[in-house]
Amino acid sequence: MKSIDSISDKNLREFLLLAFSDAIRYNCKFVTYNNGYNKADHMFKANAFVPTTYPVENNVWGTKFGSGSFTAIWDMLLNGVEYANKPTERYVEEGEAKETPTFAQPVGLNSEISVGDMRNITTEGEFDAIVTDPPYYDNVIYSELSDMFYVWQKILLEGIYPGFDNDHTPRADSIVTNPALNKTAEDFEHEMGEALSIANQALKNDGLLAFTYHHSDEESWGELLESLCENEFEVTATYPINSDLNKFTGAGAVAFDIVIVARPIKDRKPISWNSLRRRIVRTATKTRETLEESRDLAAGDIGVIEMGKCFQEYSKHHGEVHRGSDIMSAKEVVQKIYGIIQDNTRGEQAVYLDLLEAYNPSYDDLNKHLKHSDAAEETMKEMHLFRTEGNNFVLCDWADEKRQAYVQSKAQEDNGDLTALDKAHFLRYRFEQDKSTSEYLEQWDTDELQDVCEGLTEATGDETYLKMIGVDTSLFEFTED
């Protein structure tokens, strides 16, 4: 460090400091030995400070073999500088690796680099694209991890660059969820919203925002999607890419980041939850089948990719998803999507509605739905939601004698065991028989009933389900062809 400080050339001094800083990862008491590769491992195999019982002492300057020495990192840095001045692209053609001629201009030419809080940008309608790597909610607290390098760099950079005059990296402005700093989920959503609002303002009308995201729990996805949609972005594409597994430890790890592409949107189309739910199921099913055919992936990886595709469906309708008389929030929808994909939380009623929408569903279709739900074939059979006649699969409707006998018997028992679908089929029979339905409508949850009646109407095109409970049949304003 003293030798680096004595160098008069500022540019060279800072390149050497960069190599010095990176070498710290391999030369401290957090370093362990990698027996599989016979070398020292750097300290950030996981993005956390993990003390070890048996630290390994590396060779700081370097020998013929090994990893993480100062000389090896300096050579890597020189290779980077040489590439930046004469950049090329590598590609494979007919199984052979090839390299393009040197590009016309070096990396970084005609570009500007600024350091600061992007929420202070005042530019409007200027950028074609914003490509970023947003904070990962509560998963990686980068400011705290950066202290390992900050305290060394501060020795030479304090007084030269702003930001090196504190004892540690700044914390208060970090967009994270961190209980140690009293930074809550609400803070994360609000601050992400501020950043995304500025991004939207800075983009051209046809510009795009692209970023990677990687997290395994629904709350994190819900906060992100809420912020994105509330700031007038629509998710237009999602792409899985191989992930940096160092971001995660334990059972929650998944092997893919999702690249999310979003564009500014002004108007969103109303839709009912039942209609959106079925689209989500179809999207998830199609995505899963494609992945299972072409890749050998863990269930968690498939689930993350499915969620990305399903978010595309939702973001077209944010703030306009109707469920009965209520409007669903992004977090509520994410919870439902997460349940459908990760927990298979679709019961017999949902499976029935999904089958009802399909053209001439078969027994195989039933099994496909059951495989990715918590519904049971035997329960659906007991409820007389379907029957088999020889080789034929029959989905029962309200007029089926056995189905109607089942729901009437349940209604007479009045033990609270009736599903919303049972109630809809029961009321439909009474409505067709010109019998009173008002006494039942008064005692039953009308929001839940309306929700399933909307689903039945959309799946069959039969508006009687809405008329019988007194709902305006302009429901189809909330659906698309």
Secondary structure, DSSP 8 states (H G I E B T S, - for coil): -HHHHT---HHHHHHHHHHHHHHGGGSSTT--EETTTTEE--TTSSSS----SS-----SS--SS-SS-HHHHHHHHHHHHHHHHS---EEEETTEEEE----SS-TTTT-----S-GGG----S-EEEEEE----TTS--HHHHHHHHHHHHHHHHBTTBTT-SSSS---TT--S-BGGGTB-HHHHHHHHHHHHHHHHHHEEEEEEEEEEE---SHHHHHHHHHHHHHTTEEEEEEEEEE--GGG--GGG--SEEEEEEEEE-S----EEHHHHHHHHHHHHHHHHHHHHHH----HHHHHHHHHHHHHHHHHTSTT-EEETTEE--HHHHHHHHHHHHHS----HHHHHHHHHHSSS--HHHHHHHHHTSS--HHHHHHTTSEEEETTEEEE--TT-HHHHHHHHHHHHHTSS---HHHHHHHHHHHHHTT---HHHHHHS-HHHHHHHHHHHHHHH--THHHHTTT--GGGGGG---
